[in-house]
């Protein structure tokens, strides 16, 4: 399941807050994990080359048993208008990683403002 989040260029709010869910749609308890990383890259690069991550930063756990996490933007995260795909990587205490959403991605749209 994928969702769409829209933010204006250069904005740092609102934060992107989601509930991590498994393939059945149930919220995933992430208690006891080492951390959550938010990753975002351009949906499609104009040259079809490998696209580097635009954001690769720690996310905040809001409610571990409920699987709720958030990412607080910096202005450089949203300085380019475009469509991006994002995901959340949870690192377990044993070092294994699990990526959300499963399946799909979160779509982030950075739109322009009035000029």
C-alpha positions, 0 to 999 in steps of 0.5 A: 500500500502506498500513500502520497504526501505533498509539501511545498518547496523549502518547507520543513513542516508538517513532519511526515508521520506514518504507521508502519504496516505489514502486508496485511495492513496491521500496524507493526510493533517496532519496540526494541529495535535499534532505530528507523531510517527515512530514505527518499530519492527521485522517482525517475531520473531524467538520464535513467542513471542510478539515482542517489538518495536525496534523504538518508536520515534518522526518523523519530519513533512516536509510538513503538507498539503502534508502529508510528514514526515521523521524519522532520524535514530540513529545508534542503530535503525539499528544495527541489520540486519533483516527485520522490519515492520514500521508505522506512528502514527499521533495524532490529536488535539483531542487526537485521533490517525490514523496509516499509511500506510493504509493498510499495513506497510512500510518494512525496511530492514537492510542489512550487509556491506562488512566485 
